[in-house]
Amino acid sequence: MVGQWKSVVPVWILGVVGIVLVAALAAPGDYLDWLPVVLGAGVIVTFLIQLALPRKTGFVGRAMLSVCGLVVLLALATAVLAAVSPPVG
């Protein structure tokens, strides 16, 4: 179980870094354009990390935990960024 977290948490950390970069660098109207890019990058990194591990047992569980955690982080970020950004239009 401990090894599972060693391959899941880096994806979440990279997700938080991506969210911070989107919040800092993107225009307020473009937040919703860039957050799916962070999700896509997180899914790719998840598969790269999981496929690089020598132990293949539990692959689906680790990958699912990584991606689901990333989706929760992005949902929270979307709610916060939508609340603080000015209305578009």
C-alpha positions in Angstrom: 0.0 0.0 0.0 2.9 2.4 0.8 4.3 2.0 -2.7 0.9 2.8 -4.2 1.1 6.4 -2.8 4.6 6.9 -4.1 3.3 6.6 -7.6 0.0 8.5 -7.1 1.0 11.6 -5.1 3.5 12.9 -7.8 0.6 13.2 -10.3 -1.4 15.2 -7.8 1.6 17.5 -7.1 2.0 18.1 -10.8 -1.7 18.8 -11.1 -1.5 21.4 -8.4 1.5 23.0 -10.1 -0.4 23.0 -13.4 -3.4 24.6 -11.6 -1.2 27.3 -10.1 0.4 28.0 -13.5 -3.0 28.3 -15.2 -4.2 30.7 -12.4 -1.1 32.8 -12.7 -0.5 32.9 -16.4 -3.8 32.5 -18.2 -6.3 35.3 -18.8 -9.4 34.9 -16.6 -11.5 34.1 -19.6 -9.2 31.3 -20.6 -9.2 29.3 -17.4 -11.7 26.8 -18.7 -9.6 26.3 -21.8 -6.4 25.4 -20.0 -7.7 23.3 -17.1 -8.5 20.4 -19.4 -4.9 20.6 -20.7 -3.7 20.0 -17.2 -6.0 17.0 -16.9 -4.7 15.6 -20.2 -1.1 16.1 -19.1 -1.9 14.4 -15.8 -3.4 11.4 -17.5 -0.3 11.0 -19.7 2.0 11.4 -16.7 -0.1 8.8 -14.8 0.4 6.2 -17.5 4.1 7.0 -17.8 4.6 6.6 -14.1 2.5 3.4 -13.8 4.1 1.8 -16.8 7.6 2.6 -15.6 7.0 0.7 -12.4 8.4 -2.8 -12.2 5.3 -4.1 -10.3 2.3 -4.3 -12.6 -0.1 -5.7 -9.9 -2.6 -3.0 -9.0 -2.0 -0.9 -12.1 -5.7 -0.1 -12.6 -6.2 0.9 -9.0 -3.2 3.1 -8.9 -4.0 4.7 -12.2 -7.6 5.2 -11.2 -6.6 6.8 -7.9 -4.2 9.2 -9.6 -6.7 10.3 -12.2 -9.7 10.5 -9.8 -7.6 12.6 -7.4 -6.6 14.9 -10.2 -10.2 15.3 -11.3 -11.2 16.3 -7.8 -8.4 18.8 -7.6 -9.4 20.3 -11.0 -13.0 20.4 -10.0 -12.1 22.4 -6.9 -9.8 24.7 -9.0 -12.6 25.2 -11.5 -15.0 26.3 -8.8 -12.5 28.7 -7.2 -11.3 30.2 -10.5 -14.9 30.6 -11.8 -15.8 32.4 -8.6 -12.9 34.8 -8.7 -12.9 35.5 -12.4 -15.0 38.3 -13.9 -18.0 37.3 -16.0 -17.2 36.9 -19.7 -19.3 38.7 -22.2 
